[in-house]
Amino acid sequence: MGHHTSEDFTAQWAAHDLGDVVVSAKQVLNRVHELGRQITEDYADNPPLLVGVLKGAINFMADLMRAIELPVEVDFMAVSSYGAATKTSGVVRIVKDLDVDLLDRDVLIVEDVVDSGLTLNYLRQYLGARNPKSLEVCALLLKEGEQRVEQSLKYVGFTIPADFVVGYGLDVNERYRNLDAIYTFTGEV
């Protein structure tokens, strides 16, 4: 068992599979508000289209868009690259595409976690081909030392060790997305 403060740990049903708190609920929300302020400044003249990558980014997207004081638009993409494994295969399928035209739009991809970077790299090329005016990335988590392709990420919430983590949108087999904090996962996959 990891170290949980009562503030972080309300989910008794998950306790047996969780290790340490990697990012507390309070740290997450504080950082999301900082990112929102930065995006508000950077895009003051051109409110971006926020593209959330389902499903992991749902919590982050919901909080981030409320922290941006601009008339942003939101849309979602679903891509599949993991299957049920915890390591990415690098093979990407677009499960749900965007509904909007990207031509001359300022587009900000909202990602939960960047590990190998292969999926994100593919997404950038895929969306970049539609000629947006700009295409940047806001990732909540960047895993240290895992990148197989060079990434230039305009906004990063936290850089974390390469452990497998869950919570705040991140899952194992669709579970644990509804935790407020981010934890190492110690259970069986």
Buried (B, 14 or more C-beta within 10 A) or exposed (E): EBEBEEEBBEBEEBEEBBBBBBBBBEBBBEBBBEBBEBBBEBBEEEBBBBBBBBBBBBBBBEBBBEBBEBEBEBBBBEBBBBEEEEEBEBEBEEEEEBEEEBEEBBBBBBBBBBBBBBBBBBBBEBBEEBEBEEBBBBBBBBBEEBBEEEBEBBBBBBEBEEBBBBBBBBBBEEBBBEBBBBBBBBBEE
